[in-house]
Amino acid sequence: MQAPSVAIVILNWNGKHYLRQFLPSVLNTSYPKLKVVVADNASTDGSVAYLQTNFSQVEVLSLHKNHGFAKGYNEALKQVKADYYVLLNSDVEVTTDWLQPIIALLDKDKKNAACQPKILDYKNKNLFEYAGACGGWLDAYGYPFARGRIFDICEEDKGQYDTTIELFWASGAAMVIRSSVYHELYGFDEYFFAHQEEIDLCWRAQLSGYKVFCCPDSVVYHIGGGTLPRGNSKKTYLNFRNNQIMLAKNLPWTEKWWKIPYRLALDQVSAFKGLLSGDAGYFLSIAEAHLAFCYWIFFGNKRWKVNSIKKLYKLSGVYNGNIVWQHFARKKKSFTSIITSKKSAY
């Protein structure tokens, strides 16, 4: 049987130093019918010239402006032909044989749409890394977390999550997805610009009957925070705004009418807590995010106002509880301790 074709697509914006450091490991990936593409988001650091001089085997797509993560990938993937796309951050080191187990898993069933590897911290390879760890989940109120990462706490990898399971979302730092599914679902929501667009995409995939996985037989190492580090005001703004938009798009009406106001109230509690602790920037970022969410309700892209692909499929990777309460009130620090406290399904 002929191996499916795979394109590793790295979206780059002023990341020449990361390309220099990590692109050699990507090019050493052992897989037949593989091509490596760098889509450049109008970098000003000489990334394109550097690639053309030093990595002639890499296909370079030059975008005319910085479209952000979501539109950047949408524009790039219109030009890439392959059975599977690998959306890989420029600050990720991969192992030689990391790709085979993921493609083998996805190729078992056409409903297997997306998968991520185990993502460990490049700087401390015994720890899970923030952006996805060992697979993304969502709690009943829309808070994302992961096997091996609860809020800012990343667990030590002791093999405790070395099982292949279905997820709610796969990390955009290292996501393998069927190209047909990506285009069927219209790709990322470009309004998001960056942050949580991969959760939104995986949610829509599940609503369309597809499955999302983590394959811990595959391991990569991620630096994280290369473009917008945690604690950055713009990152805070995008995360809070995009999370609310995602809930409005994808929750059924029986839930969104009360969960969205509830979440807005919880966000305000978090904002005032930040203000009282002296972080006025955090407070202002959340306030701006809520105003932007209100703007989206009235003026956002109409195509995303009503999710026309909603079907009654059971969602995987949902914790039927509140991780804010479990983590901050009950002091639970690990994924396992939270999940075992309540059934993990709607």
C-alpha positions as CSV (number, residue, x, y, z in Angstrom):
1,M,0.0,0.0,0.0
2,Q,1.3,3.4,-1.0
3,A,2.2,5.8,1.8
4,P,0.0,8.9,2.0
5,S,1.7,12.2,1.1
6,V,2.6,14.5,3.9
7,A,3.6,18.2,4.0
8,I,5.2,19.7,7.0
9,V,4.2,23.4,6.9
10,I,6.0,25.8,9.3
11,L,4.5,29.2,9.6
12,N,7.3,31.7,10.3
13,W,7.3,35.3,11.4
14,N,10.8,36.7,12.2
15,G,11.9,33.3,13.4
16,K,15.2,33.0,11.5
17,H,17.0,32.0,14.7
18,Y,14.5,29.2,15.3
19,L,14.7,28.0,11.6
20,R,18.5,27.9,12.0
21,Q,18.2,25.8,15.2
22,F,15.3,23.5,14.5
23,L,14.8,23.1,10.7
24,P,17.7,20.5,10.4
25,S,15.8,18.1,12.8
26,V,12.6,18.6,10.7
27,L,14.5,17.8,7.5
28,N,15.8,14.6,9.2
29,T,12.3,13.3,9.6
30,S,12.2,9.7,8.3
31,Y,9.1,9.4,6.1
32,P,8.5,8.7,2.4
33,K,6.6,11.2,0.3
34,L,7.4,14.1,2.6
35,K,8.0,17.7,1.7
36,V,8.8,20.6,4.0
37,V,7.3,24.0,3.4
38,V,8.0,27.3,5.2
39,A,5.2,29.9,4.9
40,D,6.6,33.2,5.8
41,N,4.3,35.8,7.3
42,A,6.2,38.9,5.8
43,S,9.2,38.5,8.1
44,T,11.6,41.5,8.3
45,D,14.5,39.5,9.8
46,G,15.8,38.1,6.5
47,S,14.2,34.7,7.0
48,V,13.3,34.2,3.3
49,A,16.8,35.0,2.1
50,Y,18.3,32.8,4.8
51,L,16.1,29.8,3.7
52,Q,16.9,30.3,0.0
53,T,20.6,30.3,0.8
54,N,20.9,27.6,3.3
55,F,17.9,25.3,2.8
56,S,17.2,25.1,-0.9
57,Q,15.3,21.8,-0.4
58,V,12.6,23.7,1.5
59,E,9.7,25.1,-0.4
60,V,9.2,28.8,0.6
61,L,5.8,30.5,0.4
62,S,6.1,34.2,0.9
63,L,2.9,35.9,2.2
64,H,2.5,39.6,1.5
65,K,1.7,40.6,5.2
66,N,1.6,39.2,8.7
67,H,-1.7,37.4,8.7
68,G,-1.3,35.9,12.1
69,F,-1.5,32.2,12.8
70,A,-5.0,31.5,11.6
71,K,-5.1,33.3,8.3
72,G,-1.5,32.7,7.7
73,Y,-2.1,29.0,7.6
74,N,-5.3,29.3,5.7
75,E,-3.5,31.3,3.0
76,A,-0.5,29.0,2.9
77,L,-2.5,25.7,2.8
78,K,-4.4,26.9,-0.2
79,Q,-1.1,26.4,-2.1
80,V,0.0,23.1,-0.6
81,K,-1.1,19.7,-1.9
82,A,-0.8,16.7,0.3
83,D,-2.9,14.0,2.0
84,Y,-1.9,15.2,5.4
85,Y,-0.8,18.6,6.7
86,V,1.6,18.9,9.6
87,L,1.2,22.3,11.2
88,L,4.5,22.7,13.1
89,N,5.8,25.7,15.0
90,S,9.3,26.9,14.1
91,D,10.5,26.4,17.7
92,V,9.9,22.6,17.8
93,E,12.6,20.0,17.7
94,V,11.4,16.6,16.3
95,T,12.8,13.1,16.5
96,T,13.7,11.2,13.3
97,D,10.7,8.8,13.5
98,W,8.1,11.0,15.1
99,L,5.8,11.1,12.1
100,Q,5.2,7.4,11.3
101,P,3.1,6.5,14.3
102,I,0.8,9.5,13.9
103,I,0.2,8.8,10.2
104,A,-0.4,5.1,10.9
105,L,-3.0,6.0,13.5
106,L,-4.8,8.5,11.3
107,D,-4.8,6.2,8.3
108,K,-6.7,3.5,10.1
109,D,-10.0,5.3,9.7
110,K,-11.2,8.2,7.6
111,K,-12.9,9.6,10.6
112,N,-9.6,10.0,12.4
113,A,-9.0,13.6,11.4
114,A,-6.3,15.1,13.6
115,C,-3.5,14.1,16.0
116,Q,-0.8,15.6,18.1
117,P,2.4,14.0,19.5
118,K,3.5,14.1,23.1
119,I,4.9,17.6,23.5
120,L,7.7,18.0,26.0
121,D,9.6,21.1,27.2
122,Y,12.8,21.7,25.1
123,K,14.5,23.4,28.0
124,N,13.6,20.7,30.5
125,K,12.8,17.5,28.6
126,N,11.4,15.7,31.7
127,L,8.5,18.2,31.8
128,F,5.4,18.5,29.6
129,E,5.2,21.7,27.6
130,Y,2.4,24.2,28.0
131,A,1.2,24.2,24.4
132,G,-0.7,20.9,24.4
133,A,1.4,18.6,26.7
134,C,-0.1,15.1,26.0
135,G,-3.4,16.2,24.5
136,G,-6.0,18.9,24.9
137,W,-9.2,18.7,26.9
138,L,-12.0,21.2,27.7
139,D,-14.0,21.6,30.8
140,A,-17.8,22.1,30.9
141,Y,-17.4,25.9,31.0
142,G,-14.9,26.2,28.1
143,Y,-11.6,26.3,29.9
144,P,-8.9,24.4,28.0
145,F,-6.3,22.3,29.7
146,A,-4.2,19.2,28.8
147,R,-3.0,15.9,30.0
148,G,0.1,17.0,31.8
149,R,-0.7,20.8,32.0
150,I,-3.3,22.5,34.2
151,F,-3.2,26.3,33.8
152,D,0.5,27.2,34.2
153,I,1.5,24.0,36.0
154,C,3.3,21.5,33.8
155,E,3.8,18.0,35.2
156,E,6.8,15.8,35.0
157,D,6.5,13.2,32.3
158,K,6.7,9.8,34.1
159,G,4.9,7.9,31.3
160,Q,1.6,8.4,33.1
161,Y,-0.1,9.5,29.9
162,D,1.5,7.2,27.4
163,T,-1.7,5.9,26.0
164,T,-3.2,6.8,22.7
165,I,-6.6,8.4,23.4
166,E,-9.2,10.6,21.8
167,L,-9.0,14.3,22.7
168,F,-11.0,17.4,22.5
169,W,-8.3,19.4,20.8
170,A,-4.8,18.8,19.3
171,S,-2.1,21.5,19.8
172,G,-1.5,23.9,17.0
173,A,2.2,23.7,17.9
174,A,2.4,20.2,16.3
175,M,-0.9,19.2,14.7
176,V,-1.2,16.6,12.0
177,I,-4.6,16.9,10.1
178,R,-6.2,15.4,7.0
179,S,-6.0,18.0,4.3
180,S,-9.5,17.1,3.2
181,V,-11.0,17.7,6.6
182,Y,-9.1,21.0,7.0
183,H,-10.6,22.4,3.9
184,E,-14.0,20.8,4.5
185,L,-14.2,22.8,7.7
186,Y,-12.9,26.0,6.1
187,G,-9.7,25.8,8.0
188,F,-9.0,28.1,11.0
189,D,-11.3,31.0,11.9
190,E,-9.3,33.9,10.6
191,Y,-11.0,36.3,13.0
192,F,-9.1,34.7,15.9
193,F,-5.8,35.8,14.4
194,A,-3.9,33.6,17.0
195,H,-4.7,31.5,20.1
196,Q,-7.3,28.9,20.5
197,E,-8.1,28.6,16.8
198,E,-7.0,25.0,16.9
199,I,-9.4,24.3,19.7
200,D,-12.2,25.8,17.7
201,L,-11.2,23.8,14.6
202,C,-11.1,20.5,16.6
203,W,-14.5,21.3,18.1
204,R,-16.0,21.8,14.7
205,A,-14.3,18.6,13.5
206,Q,-15.9,16.6,16.4
207,L,-19.3,18.2,15.6
208,S,-18.9,16.9,12.1
209,G,-18.2,13.4,13.3
210,Y,-14.4,13.3,13.2
211,K,-12.0,12.2,15.9
212,V,-9.0,13.9,17.4
213,F,-6.1,12.0,19.0
214,C,-2.9,12.2,20.9
215,C,-0.2,9.6,19.9
216,P,2.4,9.6,22.7
217,D,4.5,7.1,20.8
218,S,5.5,10.3,18.9
219,V,7.6,12.9,20.9
220,V,8.6,16.4,20.0
221,Y,10.2,19.2,22.1
222,H,8.8,22.7,22.1
223,I,10.3,26.0,23.4
224,G,7.0,27.8,23.5
225,G,6.2,31.5,23.8
226,G,8.4,32.3,20.8
227,T,6.1,34.9,19.4
228,L,3.9,36.0,22.3
229,P,5.2,34.8,25.7
230,R,2.8,33.9,28.5
231,G,1.7,37.0,30.4
232,N,1.9,39.2,27.3
233,S,-1.1,41.6,27.3
234,K,-2.0,40.9,23.6
235,K,-1.9,37.1,24.3
236,T,-4.2,37.6,27.3
237,Y,-6.6,39.7,25.2
238,L,-6.6,37.1,22.3
239,N,-7.1,34.1,24.7
240,F,-10.1,35.7,26.5
241,R,-11.7,37.1,23.4
242,N,-11.3,34.0,21.3
243,N,-12.5,31.7,24.0
244,Q,-15.8,33.6,24.3
245,I,-16.2,33.6,20.5
246,M,-15.5,29.9,20.4
247,L,-18.2,29.2,23.0
248,A,-20.7,31.4,21.1
249,K,-20.0,29.5,17.9
250,N,-20.0,25.9,19.1
251,L,-22.1,25.5,22.2
252,P,-25.7,24.4,21.7
253,W,-28.3,27.1,22.5
254,T,-29.4,25.1,25.5
255,E,-26.0,25.8,27.1
256,K,-24.7,29.0,25.5
257,W,-27.5,31.2,27.0
258,W,-26.2,30.6,30.5
259,K,-22.6,29.4,30.1
260,I,-21.4,32.5,28.3
261,P,-22.7,35.0,30.9
262,Y,-21.3,32.7,33.6
263,R,-17.9,32.7,31.9
264,L,-18.0,36.4,31.5
265,A,-18.6,36.8,35.2
266,L,-15.7,34.4,36.0
267,D,-13.4,36.3,33.7
268,Q,-14.3,39.5,35.5
269,V,-13.4,37.9,38.8
270,S,-10.1,37.0,37.3
271,A,-9.6,40.5,36.0
272,F,-10.3,42.2,39.3
273,K,-8.0,39.7,41.1
274,G,-5.3,40.7,38.7
275,L,-6.0,44.4,39.3
276,L,-5.9,43.9,43.1
277,S,-2.6,42.2,42.8
278,G,-1.2,45.1,40.8
279,D,-1.5,43.8,37.3
280,A,-3.5,46.5,35.7
281,G,-2.5,45.3,32.2
282,Y,-4.1,42.0,32.8
283,F,-7.3,43.7,33.9
284,L,-7.4,46.0,30.9
285,S,-6.7,43.1,28.5
286,I,-9.7,41.2,29.8
287,A,-12.0,44.2,29.6
288,E,-10.9,44.9,26.0
289,A,-11.4,41.2,25.2
290,H,-15.0,41.4,26.4
291,L,-15.7,44.6,24.5
292,A,-14.2,42.9,21.4
293,F,-16.5,39.9,21.9
294,C,-19.5,42.1,22.0
295,Y,-18.3,43.7,18.8
296,W,-18.0,40.2,17.2
297,I,-21.6,39.4,18.1
298,F,-22.9,42.3,16.1
299,F,-20.2,42.8,13.4
300,G,-18.2,39.5,13.2
301,N,-17.9,37.3,10.2
302,K,-21.5,36.1,9.5
303,R,-20.3,32.8,8.2
304,W,-19.3,31.9,11.7
305,K,-22.3,33.2,13.5
306,V,-24.2,29.9,13.3
307,N,-22.3,26.7,13.0
308,S,-24.2,25.0,10.2
309,I,-22.3,21.7,10.6
310,K,-23.6,20.9,14.1
311,K,-24.6,17.3,14.6
312,L,-25.4,15.3,17.6
313,Y,-22.0,13.6,18.1
314,K,-20.7,12.9,21.5
315,L,-17.6,15.0,22.2
316,S,-14.5,13.4,23.5
317,G,-12.1,15.0,26.0
318,V,-14.7,17.0,27.9
319,Y,-14.5,17.2,31.7
320,N,-17.9,17.7,33.2
321,G,-16.8,20.1,35.9
322,N,-15.0,23.3,36.5
323,I,-11.2,23.2,36.5
324,V,-11.0,26.7,38.0
325,W,-12.7,25.4,41.2
326,Q,-10.7,22.1,41.2
327,H,-7.4,23.8,40.7
328,F,-7.7,27.0,42.7
329,A,-10.1,26.1,45.4
330,R,-9.4,22.4,45.9
331,K,-5.7,22.7,45.1
332,K,-5.6,19.9,42.5
333,K,-2.5,20.3,40.5
334,S,-2.5,17.3,38.0
335,F,-4.7,16.2,35.2
336,T,-5.3,12.8,36.8
337,S,-6.4,14.3,40.1
338,I,-9.0,16.5,38.5
339,I,-10.4,14.0,36.0
340,T,-10.9,11.3,38.6
341,S,-12.9,13.8,40.7
342,K,-15.9,13.7,38.4
343,K,-17.0,11.9,35.2
344,S,-15.3,13.3,32.1
345,A,-18.3,13.5,29.8
346,Y,-21.3,15.8,29.3
